[in-house]
């Protein structure tokens, strides 16, 4: 008898959290634009806060709260366009975007160094004011072109190594 009471007591302590409900699944259960998911978290579009997506009651409680309703009215009255509302991002998605941007910047700086070396233009030309201005205006990410010293130190040594690898690959293919 004591065992059955312990088992009943243990069953009462079991969480009623749905473990298999994702934030994106939860977004689909509510009207379009009210909630959004980012990095596995559920955000209220109007309040810009995270909401517990494991419990439907938590989401419903937030949507029924006076602060949410006030914020929704404020947003709807000030902007007709949802894209003007600032949206909070998860750390994961911000880190991913930062990494992508950093890789793009590295690739741009490497390619620029490689082009200057291949066409026999001294890297010192990059210090020319007009050329810098042109690159900033007309090249995507042109603002992140590094200084001459940084290009020489970080990217110039990689150019011959890259060309050496390309030649080795061509030689392997021609042997096959």
VEXSEZA-990973 format. One line per 4 residues: number of its first residue (from 1); their letters; for each residue x, y, z of N, C-alpha, C. Coordinates in steps of 0.2 Angstrom, whole numbers, plus 2048, in hexadecimal, padded with zeros to 3 digits. Last residue first. Layout:
REM VEXSEZA-990973
NUM	A	X Y Z X Y Z X Y Z; ... .
END
This chain:
REM VEXSEZA-990973
176	XXXX	8E5 83A 6C3 8E0 835 6C3 8DD 833 6BD; 8ED 845 6C1 8F0 83E 6C2 8EB 839 6C1; 8E5 850 6C2 8E8 84E 6BB 8EB 847 6BB; 8E1 850 6CF 8DC 84F 6CA 8DF 84D 6C3 .
172	XXXX	8EE 854 6D5 8EA 84D 6D7 8E5 84B 6D1; 8F0 860 6CF 8F4 85B 6CE 8F1 854 6CF; 8E5 867 6D5 8E5 867 6CE 8EA 861 6CC; 8E9 867 6E3 8E3 864 6E1 8E3 862 6D9 .
168	XXXX	8F5 86E 6E2 8F5 867 6E4 8EF 864 6E2; 8F0 87B 6DE 8F4 878 6DA 8F5 870 6DB; 8E8 87E 6EA 8E5 87D 6E4 8E9 879 6DF; 8F3 87E 6F3 8EE 879 6F4 8EA 878 6EE .
164	XXXX	8F9 88A 6EF 8FD 884 6EF 8F8 87E 6EF; 8F0 893 6F1 8F1 892 6EA 8F5 88B 6EA; 8F0 893 6FF 8EA 892 6FB 8EB 890 6F4; 8FD 898 701 8FB 891 704 8F5 88F 700 .
160	XXXX	8FD 8A5 6FC 901 8A0 6F9 8FF 899 6FB; 8F3 8AA 705 8F2 8AA 6FE 8F6 8A5 6FB; 8F6 8AB 713 8F2 8A6 711 8F1 8A5 709; 8FE 8B6 715 901 8B0 715 8FD 8AA 712 .
156	XXXX	8F4 8C0 713 8F9 8C0 70E 8FC 8B9 70F; 8EC 8C0 71F 8E9 8BD 719 8EF 8BC 714; 8F3 8C6 72B 8EE 8C0 72B 8EC 8BD 725; 8FC 8D0 727 8FD 8CB 72C 8F9 8C5 72C .
152	XXXX	8F6 8D7 71C 8FD 8D4 71C 8FE 8CE 721; 8EA 8DB 722 8EA 8D7 71D 8F1 8D3 71B; 8EF 8E3 72D 8EC 8DD 72E 8EB 8D8 729; 8F6 8ED 725 8F9 8E9 72A 8F6 8E3 72C .
148	XXXX	8EA 8F3 71E 8F0 8F0 71B 8F4 8EB 71F; 8DB 8EF 727 8E0 8F3 725 8E6 8EF 721; 8CC 8E6 71F 8D1 8E8 724 8D7 8EC 722; 8BC 8EA 71B 8C3 8E8 719 8C8 8EB 71E .
144	XXXX	8B0 8ED 720 8B4 8E9 724 8BA 8E7 721; 8A9 8F4 716 8AB 8F8 71C 8B0 8F3 721; 8A4 8EB 70D 8AA 8EF 70B 8AD 8F3 711; 899 8E4 70D 89E 8E3 712 8A4 8E6 711 .
140	XXXX	898 8E5 6FC 895 8E3 702 89A 8E1 707; 89F 8F4 6F5 8A0 8ED 6F6 89C 8EB 6FC; 89D 901 6F3 89B 8FD 6EE 89C 8F5 6EF; 8A2 909 6FE 89B 90A 6FB 898 905 6F7 .
136	XXXX	8AE 903 702 8A9 904 707 8A2 905 704; 8B5 905 6F5 8B3 8FE 6F8 8AE 8FE 6FD; 8B6 913 6F5 8B2 90F 6F0 8B0 908 6F2; 8BE 915 700 8B7 918 700 8B3 914 6FA .
132	XXXX	8C9 90F 6FC 8C6 90D 702 8BF 90F 702; 8CD 917 6F1 8CB 90F 6F0 8C7 90D 6F6; 8CF 923 6F7 8CA 922 6F2 8C8 91B 6F1; 8DA 920 6FF 8D4 923 702 8CE 922 6FD .
128	XXXX	8E4 912 700 8E2 918 6FC 8DB 91A 6FE; 8E7 907 705 8E7 90C 70A 8E5 913 706; 8E8 8FE 6FB 8E2 8FE 6FF 8E2 903 704; 8F5 8FF 6F6 8F0 903 6F3 8E9 903 6F7 .
124	XXXX	8FC 8F6 6FD 8FC 8FD 700 8F7 901 6FC; 8FC 8EA 6F6 8F7 8EB 6FB 8F7 8F2 6FE; 900 8EC 6E5 902 8EC 6EC 8FC 8EE 6F1; 8FA 8E1 6D9 8F9 8E7 6DC 8FB 8E7 6E3 .
120	XXXX	8FA 8D5 6D2 900 8D8 6D3 8FF 8E0 6D5; 8F0 8CD 6D1 8F0 8D1 6CC 8F6 8D6 6CD; 8F2 8C5 6DD 8F2 8C2 6D6 8F2 8C7 6D0; 8F1 8CE 6E7 8F7 8CB 6E6 8F7 8C8 6DF .
116	XXXX	8E4 8D3 6E6 8E9 8D7 6E5 8F0 8D4 6E4; 8DD 8C6 6E8 8DC 8CA 6E2 8E2 8CF 6E1; 8E1 8C3 6F5 8E3 8BF 6F0 8E2 8C2 6E9; 8DB 8CE 6FC 8E2 8CD 6FD 8E4 8C9 6F7 .
112	XXXX	8CD 8CB 6F9 8D0 8D1 6F7 8D8 8D1 6F7; 8CC 8BE 6FF 8CB 8BF 6F8 8CE 8C5 6F5; 8CE 8C2 70D 8D2 8BD 70A 8D2 8BE 702; 8C3 8CB 70F 8CA 8CD 710 8CF 8C8 70D .
108	XXXX	8B8 8C2 70C 8B9 8C8 708 8C0 8CA 709; 8BA 8B8 716 8BA 8B6 70F 8BB 8BC 70B; 8B8 8C0 722 8BE 8BC 721 8BF 8BB 719; 8AA 8C3 720 8AF 8C9 720 8B6 8C5 71F .
104	XXXX	8A4 8B7 720 8A4 8BB 71A 8A9 8C0 71A; 8A7 8B3 72D 8AA 8AF 728 8A9 8B3 721; 8A0 8BD 734 8A7 8BD 735 8AA 8B9 72F; 893 8BA 730 895 8C0 72E 89D 8C0 72F .
100	XXXX	891 8AD 736 891 8AE 72F 894 8B4 72D; 893 8B1 744 898 8AD 741 898 8AD 739; 888 8B9 745 88E 8BC 746 894 8B8 743; 87E 8B0 743 87E 8B5 73F 885 8B9 73F .
96	XXXX	880 8A8 74F 881 8A5 748 882 8AA 743; 87E 8B0 759 885 8AE 758 886 8AB 751; 870 8B3 757 875 8B8 757 87C 8B6 755; 86B 8A6 75A 86B 8A9 753 86F 8AF 752 .
92	XXXX	86F 8A4 767 871 8A0 762 871 8A3 75B; 868 8AE 76E 870 8AF 76E 872 8AA 768; 85A 8B4 765 85D 8B0 76A 865 8B0 769; 854 8C5 764 857 8BF 761 85A 8BB 766 .
88	XXXX	845 8CF 763 84B 8CC 767 84D 8C6 764; 841 8DB 758 840 8D4 75A 846 8D2 75D; 839 8EA 756 83F 8E7 757 83E 8E0 75A; 82E 8ED 748 82E 8EC 750 835 8E8 751 .
84	XXXX	82D 8EF 73B 830 8F4 73F 831 8F3 746; 826 8E4 736 82E 8E4 736 831 8E9 739; 819 8E6 737 81C 8E2 73C 823 8E2 73C; 811 8F6 734 816 8F1 731 819 8ED 737 .
80	XXXX	80B 8FF 73B 807 8FA 737 80B 8F5 734; 80E 905 74B 811 902 744 80B 8FE 741; 806 909 755 80B 90D 753 80E 90B 74C; 7FC 900 757 7FA 907 756 800 90B 753 .
76	XXXX	802 8F4 75A 7FE 8F5 754 7FC 8FC 752; 80A 8F8 765 80D 8F6 75F 808 8F7 759; 7FF 8FA 76E 804 8FF 76D 808 8FE 766; 7F9 8EE 76F 7F5 8F4 76C 7FA 8F9 76A .
72	XXXX	803 8E6 774 800 8E4 76D 7FD 8EA 76A; 805 8EC 781 80A 8EC 77C 808 8EA 775; 7F8 8E8 786 7FA 8EF 786 800 8F0 780; 7F9 8DA 786 7F4 8DD 782 7F5 8E5 781 .
68	XXXX	804 8D8 78E 804 8D6 787 7FF 8D9 783; 800 8DD 79A 806 8E0 797 806 8DE 790; 7F5 8D5 79D 7F4 8DC 79C 7FA 8DF 798; 7F5 8C4 796 7F7 8C9 79B 7F6 8D0 799 .
64	XXXX	7F2 8BB 78D 7EC 8BE 790 7EE 8C3 795; 7FE 8B6 789 7FA 8BA 784 7F4 8BD 787; 802 8B0 795 806 8B6 792 801 8BA 78D; 7F9 8A6 795 7F9 8AA 79B 7FD 8B1 798 .
60	XXXX	7FC 89E 789 7F6 8A2 78A 7F6 8A7 78F; 809 89A 78D 808 89E 787 802 8A2 788; 806 892 798 80A 898 799 80A 89D 793; 7FD 889 793 7FA 88D 797 7FF 893 799 .
56	XXXX	806 881 78B 801 885 788 7FE 88B 78C; 817 87F 78F 810 87F 792 80B 884 78E; 822 881 787 820 87A 789 819 879 78C; 825 88E 785 821 88A 77F 81F 883 781 .
52	XXXX	826 89C 78E 827 895 78F 822 891 78A; 82C 8A9 785 826 8A6 788 828 89F 788; 836 8B8 785 835 8B1 784 82F 8AE 788; 831 8C8 77E 833 8C4 783 832 8BC 781 .
48	XXXX	82A 8D2 776 831 8D0 775 834 8CD 77B; 81D 8D5 775 821 8D7 77B 828 8D5 77B; 81A 8D1 768 818 8D8 76A 81C 8DA 770; 81E 8C4 766 820 8C9 761 81F 8D0 764 .
44	XXXX	825 8BA 772 81F 8BD 770 821 8C3 76C; 82F 8AB 76D 82E 8B2 76F 828 8B5 76D; 836 89C 771 830 89F 76F 830 8A6 772; 845 894 76B 841 898 770 83B 89B 76D .
40	XXXX	84D 88F 761 849 88A 766 845 88E 76B; 851 89A 75A 856 896 75E 852 892 763; 841 8A1 75A 848 8A2 758 84D 89E 75D; 830 8A3 756 835 89F 759 83C 8A1 756 .
36	XXXX	822 8AE 75B 827 8AC 756 82D 8A8 75A; 811 8B4 75C 817 8B0 75E 81C 8AF 759; 80A 8BB 753 809 8BC 75A 80F 8BA 75E; 80A 8B8 746 80D 8BE 748 80D 8BF 74F .
32	XXXX	7FB 8AF 744 801 8B1 741 804 8B7 744; 7F4 8A7 753 7F4 8AC 74D 7FB 8AE 74B; 7FB 897 758 7F8 89E 75A 7F8 8A2 753; 801 88C 755 7FB 88B 758 7F8 892 75A .
28	XXXX	80E 88F 74F 808 88D 74B 802 88C 74E; 816 890 75B 814 896 757 80E 895 752; 818 883 75F 813 887 763 811 88D 75F; 821 87F 756 81A 87B 756 815 880 759 .
24	XXXX	82C 887 759 829 888 753 822 884 752; 82F 881 766 82D 888 765 829 889 75F; 828 870 767 82E 875 766 82B 87C 765; 825 864 772 822 86A 76F 827 86F 76E .
20	XXXX	829 859 77A 82A 859 773 826 85E 76F; 826 85B 787 82D 85B 786 82E 85B 77E; 81A 864 790 81B 860 78A 822 861 788; 819 862 7A2 81C 866 79C 81C 861 796 .
16	XXXX	814 85E 7AD 810 85E 7A8 812 862 7A2; 81F 854 7B8 81D 85B 7B4 819 859 7AE; 81A 84B 7C5 81C 84B 7BE 81A 851 7BB; 815 84A 7D2 81B 84F 7D1 81D 84F 7CA .
12	XXXX	80C 840 7D1 809 847 7D2 80F 84C 7D1; 813 835 7D1 80F 837 7CB 80D 83E 7CB; 818 834 7DE 81C 835 7D9 819 838 7D2; 80B 831 7E4 80F 837 7E6 814 839 7E1 .
8	XXXX	809 824 7DF 805 829 7DE 808 830 7DF; 815 81E 7E5 814 81E 7DD 80F 823 7DB; 811 81F 7F2 818 822 7F0 817 823 7E8; 806 817 7F2 805 81E 7F4 80C 822 7F2 .
4	XXXX	80B 80A 7EF 806 80D 7EA 805 815 7EC; 813 808 7FA 816 808 7F3 811 80C 7EE; 80A 806 804 80E 80C 804 811 80D 7FD; 804 7FA 800 800 800 800 804 806 800 .
END
